[in-house]
């Protein structure tokens, strides 16, 4: 997972989206290492939150800065979560 420069944070909607995706990353990692119905459900809840945050990211961005990065991070985590879903089924 790529990291961004924390000293440049402004608590904008982009920062909030990136934070939500980092939390999603952590939830997916937990679900991958302990694939249970509960950890998968937690990751799916985190995914819903991250999708909403990324959807609103452009509202507080300056010329779209950071939005694409948050969208890419979200797409990566969706792929990882789909692997967990396949393991459980």
C-alpha positions in Angstrom: 0.0 0.0 0.0 1.3 3.4 -0.9 1.6 6.1 1.7 1.1 9.8 1.4 2.9 12.7 3.1 1.1 13.3 6.4 2.6 16.7 6.9 0.6 18.0 4.0 -2.7 17.0 5.5 -5.5 19.6 5.8 -8.4 17.3 7.0 -10.1 17.9 3.7 -12.6 15.5 2.2 -9.7 14.0 0.3 -7.8 13.4 3.6 -11.0 11.9 5.1 -11.4 9.6 2.1 -7.8 8.5 2.3 -8.2 7.8 6.0 -11.3 5.8 5.3 -9.5 3.7 2.7 -6.5 3.1 5.1 -9.1 1.8 7.7 -10.5 -0.3 4.9 -7.0 -1.6 4.2 -6.6 -2.6 7.8 -10.0 -4.3 7.9 -9.3 -6.2 4.7 -5.9 -7.3 6.0 -7.6 -8.6 9.2 -10.1 -10.5 7.1 -7.4 -12.0 4.9 -5.4 -13.2 7.9 -8.5 -14.4 9.8 -11.2 -15.1 7.2 -14.4 -15.4 9.2 -17.9 -14.2 8.6 -17.4 -11.5 11.2 -14.1 -10.1 9.9 -15.4 -10.1 6.3 -18.6 -8.3 7.4 -16.4 -5.7 9.2 -14.4 -5.2 6.0 -17.6 -4.9 4.0 -18.9 -2.2 6.4 -15.6 -0.4 6.1 -15.8 -0.7 2.3 -19.3 1.0 2.3 -17.9 3.8 4.5 -14.8 4.2 2.3 -16.9 4.3 -0.9 -19.0 7.1 0.5 -16.0 9.0 1.6 -14.3 8.7 -1.8 -17.5 9.7 -3.5 -17.4 13.0 -1.6 -13.7 13.5 -1.9 -13.9 15.9 -4.9 -16.0 18.3 -2.9 -13.1 19.5 -0.8 -10.2 18.9 -3.2 -8.2 21.6 -4.9 -8.3 21.0 -8.6 -9.0 17.3 -8.0 -5.7 16.8 -6.2 -5.6 13.5 -4.4 -9.0 12.3 -5.6 -7.5 9.9 -8.1 -5.1 8.5 -5.5 -8.0 7.8 -3.1 -10.0 6.1 -5.9 -7.0 3.9 -6.8 -6.5 2.9 -3.2 -10.2 2.0 -3.0 -10.1 -0.1 -6.1 -7.0 -2.0 -4.8 -8.8 -2.8 -1.5 -12.0 -3.9 -3.4 -9.8 -6.4 -5.3 -8.3 -7.7 -2.0 -11.7 -8.0 -0.4 -13.0 -10.0 -3.3 -10.2 -12.5 -2.7 -11.5 -12.9 0.9 -15.0 -13.4 -0.3 -13.9 -16.1 -2.6 -12.1 -17.9 0.2 -15.2 -18.0 2.3 -17.5 -19.3 -0.4 
